[in-house]
Amino acid sequence: MAGATEVKICGLSTPEAVAAAIEGGADYIGFVFYPRSPRHVTPQQAALLAKAVPASVKIVALTVDATDDLLGEIVEEVHPALLQLHGVETPARVTEIRQRYGVPVMKVLPVAGPADIAAAHAYEDGADRLMFDAKPPKEKKDALPGGNALSFDWQLLAGTEWKKPWLLAGGLRPENVAEAIRISGAPGVDVSSGVEEAPGRKSTALIKAFLKAAKAG
Ligand SMILES: O=C(O)c1ccccc1NCC(=O)[C@H](O)[C@H](O)COP(=O)(O)O
């Protein structure tokens, strides 16, 4: 996809939101398998939603330190193109998951400062893709590992080089995504809260506006 920014719309849970992402030109759509999330879907619900997704749009299954049983069920029911690992999975666990299920993996790295960017290099060999997302707020004890509408300093990624394709996430919205791409140099972006009317409730208009702004950016 040289030249065009890849876009992932995450946390979809209705046929309307899935249709808006496809119509708007999303490259990836994400389903969240994490019961604490307002965007959580079961593998069976995701499998139904996935029926409307053309092969040109990749389905991403997002899990957080998932057990092998859950990963196996998701792979069997949903047939994702990518497993997004959003927990504290080690490089060894990332490699193990990739080998066990034969599905490419995207490891998410939480970022608050330069040390987090440096630490991400440990995942370059084992993961197929990387995603840099804002670190959850420390002061909020029950904060989710992602989907917090928080951004980090995009400049931290400017000029960095990676062996694998990567996405920028965290606090992106239709109004700021072009600037985020320009500053960070991100080849891909991901959004959840920035295309919602309320936590877990996606706006079809915001999904389309985000895609338009990111693809133009
Ligand atoms: O979105 C969630 O509810 C979620 C829950 C647990 C782990 C990860 C989660 N989301 C991960 C994503 O890929 C989000 O799109 C990413 O964190 C950006 O979120 P936002 O800042 O809300 O756009």
The ligand as an SDF file (V2000), in Angstrom:
LIG
                    3D

 23 23  0  0  0  0  0  0  0  0999 V2000
  -11.3770   -0.3440   22.3360 O   0  0  0  0  0  0  0  0  0  0  0  0
  -11.4230   -1.0000   23.3760 C   0  0  0  0  0  0  0  0  0  0  0  0
  -12.4270   -1.0280   24.0970 O   0  0  0  0  0  0  0  0  0  0  0  0
  -10.2330   -1.7770   23.8020 C   0  0  0  0  0  0  0  0  0  0  0  0
  -10.3100   -2.5290   24.9600 C   0  0  0  0  0  0  0  0  0  0  0  0
   -9.2130   -3.2630   25.3960 C   0  0  0  0  0  0  0  0  0  0  0  0
   -8.0450   -3.2280   24.6890 C   0  0  0  0  0  0  0  0  0  0  0  0
   -7.9350   -2.4720   23.5190 C   0  0  0  0  0  0  0  0  0  0  0  0
   -9.0310   -1.7430   23.0750 C   0  0  0  0  0  0  0  0  0  0  0  0
   -8.9460   -0.9720   21.9290 N   0  0  0  0  0  0  0  0  0  0  0  0
   -7.7950   -1.0090   21.1120 C   0  0  0  0  0  0  0  0  0  0  0  0
   -7.7870   -0.2820   19.8330 C   0  0  0  0  0  0  0  0  0  0  0  0
   -7.2890   -0.7850   18.8290 O   0  0  0  0  0  0  0  0  0  0  0  0
   -8.2060    1.1470   19.8030 C   0  0  0  0  0  0  0  0  0  0  0  0
   -8.6670    1.4360   18.5220 O   0  0  0  0  0  0  0  0  0  0  0  0
   -6.9750    1.9970   20.1250 C   0  0  0  0  0  0  0  0  0  0  0  0
   -6.6210    1.7890   21.4540 O   0  0  0  0  0  0  0  0  0  0  0  0
   -7.2730    3.5030   19.9180 C   0  0  0  0  0  0  0  0  0  0  0  0
   -8.3600    3.8490   20.7140 O   0  0  0  0  0  0  0  0  0  0  0  0
   -8.9180    5.3400   20.7300 P   0  0  0  0  0  0  0  0  0  0  0  0
   -7.9150    6.2020   21.4090 O   0  0  0  0  0  0  0  0  0  0  0  0
  -10.1840    5.2210   21.4830 O   0  0  0  0  0  0  0  0  0  0  0  0
   -9.1340    5.7250   19.3020 O   0  0  0  0  0  0  0  0  0  0  0  0
  1  2  2  0
  2  3  1  0
  2  4  1  0
  4  5  1  0
  4  9  2  0
  5  6  2  0
  6  7  1  0
  7  8  2  0
  8  9  1  0
  9 10  1  0
 10 11  1  0
 11 12  1  0
 12 13  2  0
 12 14  1  0
 14 15  1  0
 14 16  1  0
 16 17  1  0
 16 18  1  0
 18 19  1  0
 19 20  1  0
 20 21  2  0
 20 22  1  0
 20 23  1  0
M  END
$$$$
